[in-house]
Amino acid sequence: MQSYQAANDALKDKVILVTGAGDGIGKEAALTYASHGATVILLGKTVSKLTAVYDEIIAAGGKEPAIIPLDLKGATAKHYRDMASTIQAEFGKLDGVLHNAGILGVLSPFEHIDLPTWNDIMQVNVTAAMLISQALIPVLKRSESASIVFTSSGVGRKGRAFWGPYAVSKFATEGLMQIMADEFDNTTVRVNCINPGATRTKMRSRAYPGEDVSLLKTPADLMWLYLYLMSDDSKDVNGQSLDAQIK
């Protein structure tokens, strides 16, 4: 499947929300979706980064994106319901959601995990993704073929020492995806996970500060899978946790 090549117009007329769209994999996904015909909704906490992505999409001839500045750490269910209402009023439907935003916290021994860090990671990585999905389901159901994609991790499949709350949040993400996929099976909404693997991002550099980044894949190298799961080519794929880097 890694040889998948999306048609240039694979996402034509689709409206796709990307969280954490200002940087790293989220930025690359937003640019890639736009280049394949989608109208992209850029969600992130730093307006200047979102504006830069907006400008890049426009400069490349893409459809005008929308910007939603929102800090997932402090946002409430009402914020997400209001967002869903705005999206429905503006676009009439939503065809895809990429849950890319996430925080790493601090890698530490189990005995040193502090509750504020634990709560922040769960809030951003799990609770916000659940609330966003819940609020957007009615708008996604207005699409003929809607895709929700969560971001997983290798440490969300097999626990690893010192990865504490981040790893637990990714186990929870896998479980959330499976529950939603089973619940929405045989509907027009499909739900899957992507494990990006070791990628050249700021989060990765914080986890592995001494790593030789030249050996890592770039976000652009992974986009084949991000495109596949958002396109109608994957409309029969549901409940899968897929690796963007095939060893």
N, C-alpha and C positions, 0 to 999 in steps of 0.2 A: 504493500500500500504506500510505501514511502516514495514510490515513483509517481504518485498522484500529481497530475497537472491540472489545475483549475482553468476552465475557460476564462477568457478575459472578461466576459460579462456574467460570470458565475453567480454574482450577487446582485445583478441588476434588479432595481426596484425594491430591494430589501432594506429594511431599517434595522440597524444593529446597535445595541448599547454595549459599550466597553467600559468597565470600571478600572481605575488605575491607568487611565489612557494617556497620562502625561509623560510616561517614562518607560524604558525597558520593553518588555514583551507587550504590554498594553498599548504603548505608542506604536510599535511595529505592527501589531494586529489592526489597529485603527487605520493606519496608512494603507495596509494591505487590503483590508475590506473596502476602503474607499476606492482604491485603484481597480477593484473588480466590480465596481458599479453600485456599491451600497451607500446609503445615507447613514453616516455614523454619528451616534450620540456619545460625546466624550464626557465621561464622569471622572472627576478627580478632585483633590483638595487644593491643588496649587493652580490658580487661574493663569498665571504666566506660562506655565508648561502646557496647559490645555490650549491656550491661545496660539502658542508656537506650533502645536500639532494642527490646529485649525488652519493656520496660514500655510502650512506645508501641503495640506490636502487641497486647498484652493489653488495654490501655485502649480500643483500637478494636474489641475483640471478636473478634480473630483467634485462631487456634489457638495453643496454647502453643509457642513456638519452643524450639530447643535452642541452647546456646552452646558454642562450641569456641574457647577462647583459645589462639592459636598464632601465633608469630612466624615467618613464612615464610623469613626470612633464616637462622634457625638450625635449623629443623625438618629432620628426616631422613626417609628413605624409611620407616623403621620407625614414626615418628610417624603418617605417612599410612596405613600398613597398619593400625595400631591404630585409627585414626579410622574407617576403612572397616569394620572388624570391629564397632565400637561402633554405627555407623549401621545395619548389617545386623541386629544383635541387637535394636536399639531399634525400628526401623521396618520391617525386612524387605525393603526396597528403597530405591532412590533414583531419582527421576524427572528431576532436573535439577541441573546445576552451572553457576553463573555465576562464571567466573574474572575477578573485578573488581579484586582487590588488585594494586597495582603501585607502583613507586617511580620518580621522575623522575631523581634524581641531580642533577648540576650541568651546565647547558649551558655548553660550553666549546669552544675550538678543538681540532681533532684532536690537535695536538701536546701538549696539556695533559691529555689523558685519562689518569687514573691507574688502575693495575690494581685496587686495592681497590674503587674505585667501579664499575668495569666488572664485576667479579665479583659485587658485591652486586646490581646491576641484573639481571644474567643469572640470578642465583640466585632472586630474587623473581619477576621477570616471566616467566621461561621455565622454568627447571628445576623450581621448585616447582609450577608449573601442570602440567608434564609428569608429575611424580611423583604429584600429587594425582589426576590423570586415570587414571594407570596403576593406582593403588591402588583407585580407585572403579569401574573398568570392571565387575568381577564383580557389584557391587551395582546398578549401572545396568542391567545386562543382565536383572535381575529385574523391571524395569519393562516394561510393554507398549509404552511410547513414551518414550524418554529423550532429553534434550537437553543437550549440552555447549556452552556459549557462552563463547568467549574474547573478551577486550577488545583491540581493535587500535587503530590510529591512522593519521592521514593520513601521518605520517612513517614508517610501516611499509609504505607502498606506494611512496612516492617520497622518497628520502633528502633531508635538508635540512641545510645547514651548521649546525654547532655542536650538533646534537641527538645526536651520537655514540652512546654505548651505549644510550640509551633507544630511539632509532630502530632500531638493529640488533636490539634485543630484540623490537621489534614486527614487524620483518621475519621474525624467527624464529617469532614467534607465528602469523603468517599461514601460514608453512610447516608448522608443527606441526598447525594446524587442517586444512590440505589433506591432509596425510599421514593423519591420523586419519580424516577424512571418507571418503577413498578406501578405507581399510582396513575401515571399518565400514559402507560402503555396502551396502544391502540387508539390514541388520540392524535391530534395534529401537533402535539408538543413532545419533543424528545429531549432527553437529559443525559449528558455524558461528562466525563472528566478527561482532562489532559494532564499528564505528568511531563512538564517541559524538560526535566533532567538538568544536568549541569550546563548552565547557560551564562554567557557574559553579561551579567546584570549587576547593579549596585547591591542588591540583596545578597547575591552570591559572593561578592567581594567582601561583604561584612562577615559572612559565615566562614570564608576561607581567605583571609587577608594575604597569605603568603603564596597563593596559588598562581601559576603561570596562566594568565588569562588568554594568551595566544593559543592555548591548547583547547579552549572551550568553544562550543558552537555559539554563534550569534543568534539573537532573536529572529533575524531574517531566515536563518537555516531551518527554523521550526515551523514556518508559516504554512507549509503544505498541509499539516494536520489541522491547524486553526481554520484554514480555508475549507478543507474537506468537511469538517463538522458543521460549518455554517452554511454550506451549500446544500442544494437539494440532492446532490449525489450521495449524501449520508442520511437520507430521510428514513431509511429502515434501520439505522443504527441507534440503539437505545440501551442505556444502562451499562455502558462500557467505560472502562478506565484505560485510556490508550497512552502509549509512550510516544513522545515526539521525536525521541532519538532511539532508533532501533540499533541494538548492538549486534 
